[in-house]
């Protein structure tokens, strides 16, 4: 039965139910239009989802990065060889001088506009700035040229100039003795993470630290000279009184269940318990344990190698010491968000 016959049969049934032929015709016409609209919307959504899947696959094949489903990807003409990124932080529609919510306004709401990263022929956006920040760091790890990030908030756009990573590198322990390293970083464990990341950069790794929150269960993500992905956990513990146990190593293994890195490295200024050492040897995954003694050796090796900061690599794409720390973006968020 074709649509015309179905329509005529529907009109006949409405007439038999007591409606006039004219009213029955109008009702059937409205039903048919509604069906057409629903089909058009469903087709548009299916087409959009299909295009997204094709672009996600194309991006993954190009950069070997699996995008988070919380982002939207669109095709663009070109970025002329260098990617650009703008982080748009949320803000209150009506705010106080410090950026917090003006509670006198009952209709106040938080405005979230999408952050955008453009690279090659792709434009990736999300209303969650951290997803774009994650992609920004992943591209840096792969030597993709990225222009200096911009931050946009409440109509104003400005470059991010501060850099916690370089600030951490500007203040170093006075000696390479493990106790001195612990004393230097015990109050600033995130700076210890950056210190460890720099040790690997000196050996040809591409390394970037994760943010304090939503770090995925590890502190550093690296690409080794052979192209393998490594994740690193750092613990600045007292060499004389503290140790790393098996349960802490298990957390790193759990994090790698999602990450699927080829290597795991655990660094501490103290030492590992015997149970932790046995566990690391028994698991099928590759886990390297670096205790205080091995860390001192790593420092001596790194000091003999020219690193990014010594001028061996000057391109913005490989100089990961220039990466903008997430905290330099997050500090522009309203204080009550």
N, C-alpha and C positions, 0 to 999 in steps of 0.2 A: 504494500500500500504506500503510495507516494504522499508527500506532505500535504498536497492540495486535498486529496481524499480524506486524510486524517482531519484536516480543518473542517471540511464539510460535514464529516461525521460528528465532530465535536459540536458544531453549530446545531445539528439536528437533535442531539441529545439535550442541549440546553433548551431548545424550543419545546421538546417533549416534557421538559421539567417545568414549563410554564413561562419561560422568558420570551420576550419578543425576538423576532429574527434579527432586528437591528442591534439590540443589546447583546444578543448571543454572538453576533459577528464581532462586535467591539471587544468582548471578553476574549474570544479566541485570538483576535489580532494582538491583544495585549500579551497574551500567553506566549504566542509565537515570537513576538519582539523580545520578550524577556529571555526566552530560550536562546535566541540569536545572540543577545548581549552576553549571556553567561558563557556561551561557546566561544565568543570572541575574546573574552577576558581569560578563559582557560587556555586558549591557543596562544595568546600574548604571553601569559606566564610560562607556558611550556617553552616557547621560543626563547624567552629571556633566560630561563634556566639552562637551556641547551647551549646558548651563546656563552653563558658564564662557565659552564663545564669545559667548553672548547678553549676559552681564554685561560682558565686555570691550568689546563693540561699544557697549553702552549707555553705559559709562563714557567711551569715546572720543568719542562723539557729545556727551556732556554737557560734558566738560572739554577736549576736543581734545588728549588725551594718550593715546599708544599705550603700554599697559602692557607691561612686560617679562614674558616667559613664565615667568620664575622666581618670579612671585608668584601667590598664590591670592586670588580675589575672591569674596565672599559677599554676599548681600543682608541688610540689617539694617533695623530699623524706622525710626530717624531719629537724627541727631546733634544735633538742636535748633539747627541753623544754623552751628555751628562745629566744624571737624574736630579730632580729637585724635590724637596719635601717641605711641607708646611704642616706644623702641628697646631690644630685649633683646640684650645683648651676650653672647657665649659665655663660659663659665667651666669650669674643671676640676672634676670630681666630687670629687676630693681635691686641694686646693691648698695651697701654702705661704702665708706671711703676705703676700707681695707679689703673690699671685694666680697665680704660676707653677705649673707641674705638680709635684706631689709624686711624684718618681720612685721612691720607696720602695714605692709601690702598683702592683703589676703589673696590676691591673684598672682603673686610672685611665683616664678617657676625658673628652673634651670635650663639654660639654652645650650644645646649641644649641636655643633656643626661638624661636618666630617673633616678629618685630617686627610691630606692627600699626598701621595708619593707618585711621581711620574718618572718612569724609566723606560728607555727604548720606545716601544710603541704601546705601552701600557700605562693606564692611570688607575691606581689602586687607592680606594678611600674607605674610611670607617669612622663612625662616631666615637669609637674607642681609640683614643690617641696611642695607647700602648701597643696596639696591634700594628700600627704604622711604624712606631719606634722599633719594634722587633724586626720588622722587614728592613728598615733602614740599617740596622746593625748586621743583619744577615747579608745584605748586599755588600757592605764594607768588608765582611769576611771573605767575600768572593772577588775582591779587587774591582768592584764596580764604582766608577767615579760618582760621587755624591756631592752636590753643592752644599754650602753651609746651610743648615736647617733654619727655617723661620718659625716663629711662634706667633699665632694670631689669637687675640683675645678681645672681645667686645669692640670690634671694629679697628683695632690697632694691630699692626704687623711689624715685627722687629726681629733681627737676627739673634740667635743664641750665641753669646760670646764666651760665657764662663765654661770651665771645663774641670770637673772634679778629678778626672783621671790625671791631667797634667799637674793639678795642685797636689795630688797624692805623690806624684813622682818628684815634685820639687823638694820634698822633705823626706830624707832617707835616714835609716839608722846610721849611727856614727861608726859602727863596725859590722862585720859580717858574722859575728858570733851569734849563735841562735838565741841565747838569753837576751842579748841586746835587741834583736829583732822582735822578740816577744814583748819586751818592755816598751818598745817604740810603738807597736801596733795594737797592744792589748785593749786600748780604749777606742780604737778605730778599726774594727775588723774588716770593714769594707775597703779601707786603704791597703790592708794586708792582701786582700784579694787582687787588687790592682797591681801591687808589688809582684805577686806571683805571676800574674798574666804577663807582666813586662819581662820577667826572667825567660819565659818561653818565647816571647817576641824576639829576644836577642838570639835565639837559636833557630830563627826562621819560621816560627809558627805565626799564624794570624789568630790573635786572641782578643776576646772582648768579654768584659764582666757583665753579669746579669744584674738587674735592679734589686733593691732590697726586698721589694714585695713582688709576688708572682714570678719568682726566679726559676721555677720549674724543678726545684730540688737540687740545684747545683749552682756554683758560683761563677764559673768561667766556661765559655764555649770556645773551642779552638779548631783550627784546621791545621794539621801537621804538614811538613814539607812535602809529603807524598800525596796529600789531598784527603787524608782520612779525618773524620770528625772525632774530636775528643771532648769529653766533659770533665770538669775538674771541681772538686769540693775542697775548700780551704778551712782549716781550723787553727786559729791562733791561740793555742793552749800553753799553759805554763809548763816548760820542760821538766821542772822539778817535781810537780805535784799532780799533773793531769795526764790522762792518756785517752786514746781513741779506741772504743770498743766495737764489737761486731755489729751491734744494733745501728750504729752510725753509718757503717759501711753498707748495711742493707738498705738504708734510705737512698743512697746513691744508686744502687742497683735498681731499686724501684723507680727512680727518676729516669733511668736509662731504658726502662721498659717502654716508655713513650718516645724517648729521644732516639733510641737505636744507634747510638754512637759506636764506632768500632773500638774505641778505647775509653777507659775510665781511669782517672788519676786522683788519688786522695793525698793532699798535702797537709802536714801538721808541723808545728814547731816543737811538739812533744814526741811521743812515741805511740806505737800500737800495742794493744794487748796480744797475748799469744792466741786467744780465740779469734781475734780480728785477722791476724796473719794467716791462720789456718783457713778461715773462711775465704779470704781473698785468693788463696791457692786452690781452693776446692771448686769455686764457681766456674762455669764454662766460659763466662765473659772474661775479657782481659781487664784486669784491675792492677794498676801500679801503685804501690804504697811508698810515699816519700816522707820519712820521718825527719826529725831535727837534724840528724847527722847527714842524711842524703840531701836535705835542703841546703846545708852549708856547701856541699859539693856542687850542687846545681848553681849556687850563687857564684862560686869560683869559676865555673865553666862559663857562665853568662858574662862575667866581667871580662873575659878574654875574647868575647865575640862582639863585633860591631853590630849594633841593633838599629832599629828605625830611628831612634833619637840621635844616634851618632852620625846620621847622614847617609846610611847605606841605602835607604829608600826615602825619597822625598815626595812621591806622588800622593795626592790626597787620598786616593783609593786604597793604598797600602799602609798609610800611616795611621794605624788604629789608635795611636795616642791622641789623635785629633777628634775621636768620636765624642759626641755630646752625651753626657751622662743623663739618664732619665730624670734624676733629681733636678737638673737645671731646667727641665720642662715642667715637671710636677710642681715646682715652687710657684709657678704662675697660676695654679689652680686656686679657686676661692678657699680661704682657710677652713671653711666649714663643709667642704666637700671631700 
